[in-house]
Amino acid sequence: MKHPFFHLPLFLIPLAAVSSTLTLISPEDHLIGPSGTERQISINILNTDGPAQGGELRGLLRPYEDNGTLSPDIVATFTAPVAPASAANGTQTAGVLTVSLPTPGLYQLDIRHHDHTGRQIGGYLTTLASIPERNGPNPDDWGVCTHFAHGKGTLPRSLELVQLAGFSRIRDEVYWQHVEQTPGKFEFPPYADAWIHTARELGLSPLVILAYGNARAWPDEFAGNNGFPANDKARALFVRYVREMVTRYQGVVKHWEVWNEPHSWGKASPEIYTPLLKEVYPAIKAIDPTATVISCGGGGAGGGPGGDYISGVLKHGGLDYQDAFSVHPYMSPYDPETGYGAQGAPIPRVNVPAVWSHLRQFSERNPRSDQKRLEVWTTEIGWPSHLTRHPPAGEVVQAAFLTRTLLLSRRHPAMKAVFIYDFQDDGNNPLNQEHNFGLITTEYAPKPSLVSIATLAGVLGNRPWVRSLVENAQVHVHQYGQLPDGVIAAWAVGFETQTVTLALPPGTYVRRDWQGRGTPVIVGHTGQLEIEVSPLPVYLTPQP
């Protein structure tokens, strides 16, 4: 079979020589949508050789296949006229393609500009996603990082897409230095109110990071300490910022995370971090006793089993000054089932089964003085889709590993919430890891991961793990929820297709792939079903 993890990415597919440059107008509104909706793709056309020519736009639609590769087959062609540029516009004109997608899933749209002779003079490649319909609520333990504080995204559309993708929570920042630019004068930037209130209006629960130092307003207090509030005065100033934040967003924001990766952003050891936590916690609770205060900010610098930082916080007396702690157990480029070997850690390997089980037991062994158990939150985990010399890599790998992480998180229940890092790419360099963690590109083009997660949200919902039908080094098959309302999820752990025989109640089932495309399968009176599974999960649900 064609290997599912390697195919030519969009930016490497050659186009004809061009004399017109095509760009999409408001791509956030048209590239991703629910199934069954018609799209109006508006294209700006700029001629590089003189007055913009007319002609025709042609859109060639190709689907993605079961294994994540792009099909060579064109399943639909769309056309639209292009008027020559007016005297006022000179080198610029535009056109609109009306596009409909035949089934749910991911597609490539190859847009070509042809002049009046039929010669191609420009082109643009993008992807389109048709998200399968969901009948129930989004999974309440799924979140995604958004970075509105970094200037990313558009409102409300970006959050509408987050919701459409299947998430119930978002994680973002309102930086101290943005709120208090002049000592003692608190002015909240428009982006903060916008993303927080829009999230709540859409039913998304915001997790707000309280960070970082503020050398802009207080240069003396943060000189030479890596931006972390490490002395009494700096802590008092930070707590004042916290009070302003909680007062302003009380009733809207219910979850607050104290700092982000303190080992990286502030070089703060647990010994330095814990005194700040001890002051922040009572300040938040005095204003909003029902708020959840999350410590550790991811547990250090990212990666690893995640328990070391919280152990240090407890060692320095921080147990009762938190409701939860967070980890960032990155394991890229390794798969979530196997991960990598840990050194100097309480577990032998860093992978989802081991880390989740370890942290659940850690929480159970360390109740607060009031006997409440600390919640565990994964506030960042992700796999980039950048190109690398060391495969496996790429967009399909990202989709498989992220989707399986969400399934495994239910299989090993430990986390209150799991946040994917992140929703939108940070840049456009295909070789830069940090640019490529998103589920969508900077131009809002959907990746396979967005479609795969959205499909899982619809079939899984909030169903708990019930049992494992197969669980070994090659194949995972798990049941979530009780049949006939439940779902069977199956996938291969390695990078090759596997065949597995399942014992299931006789009847008709629907087999859905990672794009939500369904086909009926019948389990006969023997109760045996042989199926092929790949690294991208497939789902079996009893047909009513």
N, C-alpha and C positions, 0 to 999 in steps of 0.2 A: 504494500500500500504506500501511498505518498506520505512522507513523514509529516505529522501534523504540526511540528514546531518550527519549521523553516519555510518561509515563502518570501517572495520579493516584496519588500515594503513599498508603500505608495510612492515615496519620494525617489525611488530608484527605477521606476517604470518609465522608459523613454517616451518622449512625445516628439511629434514632428517639429521642424524648425518653426519658430513663432515670430510673428510680427505684431501680435496683440497679446496683452497680459490680462488675464481674467482673475477677478477676486470676488468672493461672495459678499453680499450685502446682508447684514444681520444674520449670520449663520446660526446664532444661538436659537433663533425662532423656528428653524426649518429642518435642521439635520436630524433631530431626535424627536420622536413623537409617539403617541399611542398607535397601535395597529388600526388599520382601516381609515386613516386620515390622509387626505391629499396634501401634498407639499407644494408651495410656491417658492422655487429656488431663484432668488434674484441675483443676477451676475453683473458686476461692473466690468466694462471692457475698455481698456486703455490701449490705443495703438501706439507702437513704439517707432513707427516709420513715417508718421504724418497723420493726416485726417483719419479718424476712426472709420473703418469700413462697416458696411451692413453685412448682409448675408444671413446665415442661419446658425443657431445653436443646436447641437445634438447631444443628448445625454444617453450614454450606453450603460445599462444597469446589469451588474454581475452580482450574484449571491455568494455568500460564504458557505462552505460545505460543513458536513458533520464534524470533520476532523480539524476545522479551523482554517483550512486553506481557502484561497480565493478561487472560485470556479472560473474557468476560461469562457464559459457559456454566457452569452448575452441573453437575458430573459425578457428585456423590454428596451425599447428605444423611444425617447421623447424628443420632440423638436419644437423650436420656437423661432420666429423671425427676429432679426436684428436690424433695426433701422440705422442708416448711416448717421454719423454725428451731424448735429446742426452747426451752423456757423458759430453760434454762441459757445457750444461745448467743444468744438475743435477736435481734439484727439480722443474724446471720451464718449461712450455710448453705453447702453445696457440692454439686457434681455431677461426674460422670465421663463423658466422651465416649469411646467406643471408636471409633477412626478407623483406616481402612486406605487406603492410597494405591494407585491402580490401576496406575501405571507409575512408573519412576524420574523424578525431576525436582522442580521447585519448585511449591508450591501455596499458595493463600491459603485459610485457614480462617476463615470468618465465623461466630463463635459468638454466638447470640442466646438471651436468656432471655425466655421467654414465661410469663405468669401463667396461672391456670386458665381464664381466658376466651379465651386465645389472643393477647392483646395483648403486644407486645414491650415489655419494661420495662428491658432492659439488653443490652449487647453488647460484644464484644471481637474485634478483628481481629489475626491473626497469620499467619505463614507456616510451612509445614512443608516439610522436604526429605527426599526418598527418594534416597539415594546409590547410584548404580549399583555393582554388584559388580565388584571388581578381582581379577584372577587372579594378578598379580605384585606385587612390592614397590613401595612408594611411590618416586617419583623421589628419588634421593639428593642432588640439587642444589637441592632446594626447602626453604625454611624460612619461618617466620612469627614475628613478634614477639608476645609474649604479655602482658607487664607484670604478672606476679604480684607483683612488688615494689611495684606501685601499689595492691595490694589487689583487682585484677580477677580474675575467674574462680573456679571451684570445682574442687577436686581430688578424685578423679582425672578427673572428667567432662570438664573443659575440654580436657585433653590427649588424652583418648579422641576427642573431636571433632576436634582438630587432626590426629590420625592418620587418622581417617575421611575428612577433607577432602583427604588426599593428601600431607601434608607429612612429611618425615623429620627436620627440625631445628626447634628453637625458639631464640629469642634473648630473654634477659631479664637482670635485674640482681640483684645482692646488694650493696646500697649500703654503703659504708664506715661511714657514720654509723649504720647499723642494726647493724653487727657490733661496733663499738667505741664504745659510748656513754659509757663511762668510760675515761679515759686508761689504756692498757695492759691493759685487761680485755676480752677477746674473748668474746662470747657470740652465737652464731649464732641468728637469729630462726627460729621454726618454719617460716615460709613458705619459707625458703631450702632447707632440707633437703627439704621436702615436694615442691616443684616439680622440683628437680634429680633426686632419686631416683625420683620417679614417671615423669619423662621417660625415664630410662634403662630402667626396668622395662617401659615400653611400646615400647622400641626407638627412641625419639627422641633425637637427639644434641643436647645443650644447648650453646649458645654463651653464655658469661657475660661481661657487660660489667663491667669493673673501674672503678668510679666512685663518687662524685665526691669533692669535698673533704669535710672533717669538722670544721666549725666548732663542732659540738656538743661534741666532746671536746677539740678544740684551737683555741679561738677566737683566740688570739694569732697562731698560725701562718697562719691563713686570713683574717685581717682585712685588707680592702682589696685582695685579689688575686683577686677574683671566684671564689673557691673552688678554684682550681687550685694544685697543689703546685709552686710556682715558685721555691722556695729550697731549700738543702741539707737543712735540718731537715724541712721539709714533705715533700720527696721521700723522705727516709728513713722517715718515718712512713707514707707511702703504700705504700712497698715492704714494710714490715712487715705491713700489712694484706693485701697481695698474697700474701706467704708464708703467712699464716694461711689464706687462701682456697684456694690451690693444695694445701697440705698436707691440708686437710680433704676436698677433693673430687678428689684425685689418683685416677686410674683411672676416675672417673665423668665428669668434665669434661675434654675433650681440646682445647677451643678457647677461648681467652681473648682478649677485645678490650679494648685499653687505651684507656679513656675513650670517650665518645660525643660526637660533634660538638664538638670542642674550641673552635672559633670561637664557638659559641653558648653552651656550658656551660663557662665558665671563661675565655673570651676569650683563649685561648692560641694564639699564632702558632706556626708550626713551630719557630721559634727557641726558644720557651719549652717547647714540647711535647717536642722531641727529647731533651733531657737526662733527662726522666722515663722515656722509652722505653728509653734506654740503661741505666737502672738496673733497670727492671722485667724486661726480657728475660732477663738472666742469672739473676735471682732465680727466675723461673719455671723456666728450663731446669735449674737446679741441683736442683730438686725433681722435675721431670718432664721429662726430656730429649725425650720424644716429643710433648709438648704443642705445639700450634700457637699462636703469638703473633701477633695481628693488630693492626697499627698504624693510626693515623689516626682511628679512631672514626667513620668515615663521611666523612672528608675535609673537615672544616670545618663549615659551618652548614647543610648540605643543599643539594641542587640543583647545577647546573653540571656540567661534564664530569668533575669528580672528580680530575683529575690534578694540580691546582695544589698541594694540600696535601702529597701524597706527594713531589712535586718539592722542596718546601721541606724536608721531613724528610731527603731524600737530600742536599740541599745542606749540611745541618748534621751530616752524618756518621751518619745513622741507618740506612743500607742494611742493614748486617749485624746489626741489632738487631731483626729481625722475620722472620717466615716468610711473612707476607702483609700486604696493606693493604686497607682497606675504603673504599667510597664509598657515598654516598646520592644517587644521580642522579635526584632528583625532577623530573618534567616536567609535572605537573598544572597546568592542565587540558588540556594538549595530548596528542595521541595518541603512542604509543611509536614509531611508524614515522617521523613527521615532526618531532615535538618543537618546539623553538623556536630562534630564532637566538641564537648565543652572541656575547658581546662580550668582547674581550680574552682569548680562550681559544685553545688550540692546535687546536681543531676549529671549523668554521663553524656547526654546529648541535648541539644537545643532544637526542639521541634514542638509542634502543637500538642500532641498527646503528652509528652513529658513535662513541658512547661506548665500547661494548664493543670495537670494533675498535681504537680509540685506546689503550685501557688494556692490551689484549693486546700491542700493539706496544711500549708503554712498558715492560711487564714484560720482554719479550724483549730490549729494548735495555739494560736495567739489571740484569744478574745480580749476585748477591752475590759476595763474594770467593771463596767456595767453588763458584761457578758455578751454584748453585741459583737457579732462577727464583722470584721472588715470586709467590705466589698472589694473585688478585684476588677479593675478596668484595663483593657488593652486600648490605650488612647492613640496608638499608632502601630500599624503593621502594614507592610506593602512590599511589592515586587516591581521594579522598574521594567519598562518595555524597551529599553535602549538596545542598540546593537552592540555586541561584544565579541571578542575573539574566543570566548570560552562558553560555548553553548552548554545547556539549553538557554535560550534567551529569546526575547521578542514579545510581541503582543499576545500571542496565543498561550505562551508560557505564563505570562502575567494573568491572563484570564483563568487558566486552569488552577494555578496556585492560590489565587485569591478566593475563587469559588469553593475550592476544597477546604481552605482555612475556615470559612464560615460554616461549612458542614461539619468539620471536625470540632469546631467550638461547641456545637450542640452535642456532638458525640461525647465530649469530655467537659461536661458543664462546670464551669468555674467562673466565667466572666459575666459581670453585669452587663457589659457592653463591649463590642469590638469595633474600633474605628479604622477604616481603611485610609491609608495615606497614599495619595490624596485624590481629590475629585478631578482637578484639571492640571495639565502639565504646567511646569514652571518655565519652560523655554522650548526652543525648536531645534536644538542640536541633537540629532539622532544618536550621537555617540556619547552624550553626556548623561550619566546616570540620574543626576538630580533633576534634570529637565523632564524626565519621562516616567514619573510615578503615577501620573493621572489616569483616570478612566476615560477622559476625553482629552483632545489636544487643545492647544491654545486657541485654535480656530473652531472649537466646539465639535470637531469631528469625533464620533464615537469610536472607541476601540472595542475589540471583542470582550474585554472585561466588563464593560458597562452592560452589554447585552446579556452576558452570562449571569451576572449578578442579578439583573432585573428578572430574568427567567427564574432563577432560584427563589427570589422573593415571592413570586407568584405560586410556585409549587410547594414551597416549604412553609411560608407564613411563620407562625409562632409554634409550630408543632415540635414537641420534644423528641429527642432520640429515644427509641424503644428497644431496639435490639440490633445486633450485627448478624447479617446472614453470611458474610464472608469478610474476613479481616486478616490479611497477611501482607507480606512484603511486596506482592505483585498487584493485588486487587482489594478494593474496599467496596462492600455493599452494606448499606445501613437502612433500617426502617425508621421513619420519623412519623409519629402519630399512629393511632390504631387503624388498621384496615377495617372497612373499606374507605375511610376518610383519610388514611395516611398516604405516604409516598415512600417509594424505594429509590434511593440514590446510589448509583454505581459508577465506579471509575477505576482506571488503571493507574498505579503509582509510578511506574516507569514511563518510558517514552514510546512504548509500542502498544499496539492493540492486543488485548487479551480476550480469551473466550472463557466464560464462566457459566455454570449451570446452577440455577436457583430453584429452590423448593418454595412454591407459592400456591395459594388457594386457586383452584381452577376458575377460569372465567376470562373475560376480555379486559385487557389493560390498554392504556395509551402510553406509548413510549415517546418521551419528549427529549429532544436534544438540547444543547446549551443555548439554542436560539428560541426555544419554545415551540418548534415545529413538531407536530404530533403525528404518529402513525399507530394504528391498532395492532396489537399482538394478542394471540390467544394462548392461554395456558390450558392444556388438555386435562383429561381426567387423571393423568398420572401426576399432575402437580409439578411438572418439571418444565423449566424454560431455559433454553440456551441463548445467551446474548453475547454480543461483542461489546467490549467497553474500551474506551480510550482515555487519555489523560483529562479530557473535558468531560465532566459528569453528564450522565443521562439519567432520566427519571421515569419510573413506572408508577402509574396511578390506576386503580381499578376504575373501569368505565361504569358509570351509573346504569 
